[in-house]
Amino acid sequence: MTIKRIDSTPRMSRIVEHGNTIYLCGQTAKDATVDNKEQTLSTFEKLA
């Protein structure tokens, strides 16, 4: 199984794809005062 690194620098990769899993670095919700569902939706919108 291969590892695909996207938007990499010598220090880190913002996105790493391994198999059917994607690992994200530094993605957070716009508003930390809302509930978990809203934070998750906000983060997914940024990824889209």
Buried (B, 14 or more C-beta within 10 A) or exposed (E): EEEEBEEEEEEEBBBBBEEEEEEBEEEEBEEEEEEEEEBEEBBEEEEE
